[in-house]
Amino acid sequence: MSTQKQPTRNDKVTTQTVVEMKRQGEKISMLTAYDFTMAGIIDQAGVDVILVGDSASNVMAGHETTVPMTLEHMIYHTSCVVRAVNRALVIADLPFMSYQVTAKEALISAGRMMKEAGAHAVKLEGGKPIVNTIRKIVDAGIPVMGHLGLTPQSIYKFGTYKVRAKEEQEAETLLRDAKLLEEAGVFSIVLEKIPAALAAKVTESVSVPTIGIGAGSQCDGQVLVLHDMLGLNKDFSPRFLRRYADLNKSMTDAVNNYIKDVKSGDFPNKDEEY
């Protein structure tokens, strides 16, 4: 049994914290954020990890995929989030083509994310083909989170957002890739949209924590896109998404009431004037 102190709600979360949480059997909560205000709210609420995802391409910029996101975009969003956060571990996605060409280029991209944006770690998608790249980044002192299963940056290769690794061969490859990522030095691995039984097997097979999204309950933690779980986005309804609020309706009602009050002359009233 570990003799290390179990983290409390007020402790600063680090990469070592989440590894220890897996050892202690404490589930890890993770959400995305892309701006100062939202990041501050979820940090104060006590979320363990904030991912500045390249999903900003979809929810913030309106693109169909994550592919258009650039390193400069990600540095901007990450720096906004970091300025709001006191407790959570902030991880930033390295976007498409900022790490796939050469390990040297990947290291430069990761270094910029740490130095210019203030990220605490970076996330890369993929398995065996990027293992040497991950090792180089880790060797430079930059923590890396892996990402297996459905990897959105490769959507044009997959051609679909359907569940990955349902067939035995792909499942075996994913399990091998998880072990390779662990050996390369990642501190955790996101498992996206894979069968729950496979995610459980991966979680049991590696010593680093797994973070699931559409990967069942046996992962060491879970992640959702903030705009999806708050009900801001009405157009995305996969099976794994649980909406904890309906802010789309709340905000629409508030705007409608504001418009009504302006049109009627009720806003501003005497108490709201100088």
ChimeraX attribute file (.defattr): number of C-alpha atoms within 10 A of each C-alpha:
attribute: neighborCount
match mode: 1-to-1
recipient: residues
	/A:1	5
	/A:2	8
	/A:3	5
	/A:4	8
	/A:5	9
	/A:6	13
	/A:7	15
	/A:8	8
	/A:9	12
	/A:10	11
	/A:11	14
	/A:12	13
	/A:13	19
	/A:14	17
	/A:15	19
	/A:16	10
	/A:17	18
	/A:18	26
	/A:19	18
	/A:20	19
	/A:21	18
	/A:22	20
	/A:23	16
	/A:24	15
	/A:25	9
	/A:26	14
	/A:27	19
	/A:28	22
	/A:29	18
	/A:30	24
	/A:31	21
	/A:32	26
	/A:33	28
	/A:34	26
	/A:35	20
	/A:36	17
	/A:37	14
	/A:38	16
	/A:39	28
	/A:40	20
	/A:41	14
	/A:42	21
	/A:43	21
	/A:44	14
	/A:45	10
	/A:46	15
	/A:47	19
	/A:48	24
	/A:49	25
	/A:50	26
	/A:51	28
	/A:52	30
	/A:53	24
	/A:54	28
	/A:55	25
	/A:56	22
	/A:57	20
	/A:58	16
	/A:59	19
	/A:60	13
	/A:61	12
	/A:62	11
	/A:63	14
	/A:64	11
	/A:65	18
	/A:66	22
	/A:67	19
	/A:68	16
	/A:69	23
	/A:70	16
	/A:71	20
	/A:72	15
	/A:73	14
	/A:74	23
	/A:75	24
	/A:76	15
	/A:77	22
	/A:78	28
	/A:79	22
	/A:80	22
	/A:81	28
	/A:82	24
	/A:83	15
	/A:84	19
	/A:85	19
	/A:86	16
	/A:87	20
	/A:88	28
	/A:89	23
	/A:90	27
	/A:91	26
	/A:92	32
	/A:93	25
	/A:94	25
	/A:95	26
	/A:96	19
	/A:97	17
	/A:98	20
	/A:99	22
	/A:100	18
	/A:101	11
	/A:102	13
	/A:103	19
	/A:104	14
	/A:105	15
	/A:106	22
	/A:107	22
	/A:108	14
	/A:109	21
	/A:110	28
	/A:111	20
	/A:112	16
	/A:113	27
	/A:114	21
	/A:115	12
	/A:116	13
	/A:117	21
	/A:118	20
	/A:119	26
	/A:120	19
	/A:121	24
	/A:122	24
	/A:123	24
	/A:124	28
	/A:125	23
	/A:126	21
	/A:127	21
	/A:128	17
	/A:129	10
	/A:130	22
	/A:131	20
	/A:132	15
	/A:133	22
	/A:134	28
	/A:135	19
	/A:136	17
	/A:137	24
	/A:138	19
	/A:139	13
	/A:140	12
	/A:141	10
	/A:142	20
	/A:143	22
	/A:144	27
	/A:145	26
	/A:146	26
	/A:147	25
	/A:148	23
	/A:149	24
	/A:150	24
	/A:151	19
	/A:152	20
	/A:153	21
	/A:154	16
	/A:155	14
	/A:156	11
	/A:157	9
	/A:158	13
	/A:159	8
	/A:160	12
	/A:161	12
	/A:162	11
	/A:163	14
	/A:164	19
	/A:165	20
	/A:166	12
	/A:167	9
	/A:168	10
	/A:169	9
	/A:170	13
	/A:171	19
	/A:172	13
	/A:173	13
	/A:174	24
	/A:175	22
	/A:176	16
	/A:177	22
	/A:178	29
	/A:179	18
	/A:180	18
	/A:181	29
	/A:182	20
	/A:183	12
	/A:184	21
	/A:185	20
	/A:186	28
	/A:187	21
	/A:188	26
	/A:189	27
	/A:190	28
	/A:191	30
	/A:192	22
	/A:193	22
	/A:194	23
	/A:195	19
	/A:196	17
	/A:197	13
	/A:198	21
	/A:199	29
	/A:200	18
	/A:201	13
	/A:202	24
	/A:203	23
	/A:204	15
	/A:205	13
	/A:206	18
	/A:207	15
	/A:208	26
	/A:209	27
	/A:210	32
	/A:211	29
	/A:212	30
	/A:213	22
	/A:214	22
	/A:215	24
	/A:216	21
	/A:217	16
	/A:218	20
	/A:219	25
	/A:220	27
	/A:221	23
	/A:222	22
	/A:223	21
	/A:224	20
	/A:225	20
	/A:226	23
	/A:227	20
	/A:228	22
	/A:229	18
	/A:230	17
	/A:231	20
	/A:232	19
	/A:233	17
	/A:234	14
	/A:235	8
	/A:236	10
	/A:237	12
	/A:238	8
	/A:239	7
	/A:240	13
	/A:241	14
	/A:242	13
	/A:243	18
	/A:244	11
	/A:245	14
	/A:246	15
	/A:247	18
	/A:248	15
	/A:249	13
	/A:250	13
	/A:251	12
	/A:252	11
	/A:253	12
	/A:254	12
	/A:255	12
	/A:256	11
	/A:257	12
	/A:258	14
	/A:259	13
	/A:260	13
	/A:261	14
	/A:262	11
	/A:263	10
	/A:264	9
	/A:265	10
	/A:266	11
	/A:267	15
	/A:268	10
	/A:269	9
	/A:270	8
	/A:271	7
	/A:272	7
	/A:273	7
	/A:274	4
